[in-house]
Amino acid sequence: MNPQTEANKDLWKAIYNTGDLQHCFNCSTCISGCPASFGDPPLLVRNLARKVMYGLEEALFEDDTPWACVSCSRCEEMCPMDVKPFEMILHIRQWQASNDETRVPPSIVEIYKRGYTQAVGTNVETRQALGLDPLPIITNNPEQLAMFREMLMKTPVIAANDYMFGG
Amino acid sequence: MEFCLFLGCNTPAVRPDVEKAIRVSMDELGVDLVDADNYVCCPAFGSFPSTDEDSWLATSGWNLSIAEGKKRDILVQCGSCYSSLRMGREHIMHSDEKRQRVNELLEPTGRTVCGSSRVRHVSEVLYKEITPARIAEKVKISLEGLHGVVQYPCHTLYPSEVVGFEDSPREPKGMRQLVEALGATVDGYSRELQCCGGAGGFMKSTPEQAIEFAKTKFDSILEETKADFIAVSCITCLMHMENVQNTLNKRVGEERYKIPVFDYNQLLALCLGKEQKQVSAICNVSRDKVHQFIANAKVAA
């Protein structure tokens, strides 16, 4: 893609509409020590910041690397210009997921259905053997779970993809 | 001292012995815990925080409101839960607009959030409130003679402005001092502050590279320390640092990576004389040597 002809100059406003990003001077501190920068393809946070700022919409839309982030937030700590790179990564994911339903993480369906990504509360015997009481989990409280779901139904990701959540 | 205990998902579902260790050790140290009834996913960064702000912050707000209703701060062990709840609270507290929106979403559920409950990590409470000195006084069994290394949960260090409690996030001391309070010698190593790499999408998207990344950390521990155990304070670090060692052993064709990994509260509970079968019952890398050391020390005491 030729950034001169294909760029969407307003892309950063759609993705990460803060002044923070404009302070990035491409120093790569965000990459140094980033676990996912060792991946293949590597997560290169600095390059993502460039794609957002240059408005390389198509390239960014196809980019899987924001999802390899481990969320350690080391980049957020070390960035000398306070760009808040981890927040930027979350915003890129949000932008991708809201424009491409295949990016919607399956984990949110689990949370919607039972409150958690894991089947909390099913290991009854193990817990008993350890002398643990059953947990007051929402999965076992239909009234509270229904209220939680109703609340989520009013949020953009679930309203836009309601077929994933049983309508 | 009293807290609202937020366990997340992995601890109660996969490693409930860690939950038991937290409950009994905190009780012994005079900390009163009540459960966060009807809590939901923190939410994990790969879930609602990756889709939109409304679902993210409404879910954070739901959890925070439980503790606010009990007029208690939240106590968390899982690094991701801790960071997600802290960041969610930060957004809700620092923007009137976001707080209003979250309360609008919460309103039909009979809940409200104002930010009155703080989110505290168990290692912070042990380090800053209870203090290593008091822990050293309370322990009945000493780990003197054992060498340990520590793994700081990244989510408790960065970004220090939002989640931090160490005097310097570049040079944290909490985990070291907490393990020293149990009598063990803590060996430093060059990759001490390197992330375990277990959270988020790294392992899922490029497992080969994630395992190689973890290998550099374990090689550093093996080459530079006399570690008999690794002390962590995050459920992801615990599970990942065990699993990766087993994967690495299959690759190299020998049992080279076999350092037992403990959640700090498990070591603490054992040193307080608690039952090993309850507080340190589940592991994927043998803990026999450390358990035997403690059993022998118990007899001697």
Interface residues (C-beta under 8 A of the other chain):
Chain A: G33 P35 A36 F38 G39 D40 D64 W67 A68 C69 V70 S71 C72 S73 R74 E76 E77 M78 K84 F86 L90 R93 Q94 A97 S98 V104 P105 S107 I108 I111 G115 Y116 T117 Q118 A119 V120 G121 T122 N123 T126 R127 A129 L130 G131 L132 L135 P136 I137 I138 N141 Q144 M147 F148 E150 M151 L152 K154 T155 P156 V157 I158
Chain B: L7 C9 N10 P12 A13 V14 P16 D17 E19 K20 R23 D35 A36 D37 N38 Y39 V40 C41 P43 A44 F45 G46 S47 F48 P49 S50 T51 D52 E53 D54 S55 A58 T59 W62 S80 S83 L105 L106 P108 T109 G110 C154 H155 L157 Y158 P159 S160 V163 P169 Q194 C195 G197 G198 A199 G200 G201 F202 S205 T206 E208 Q209 A210 E212 F213 Q278 A281
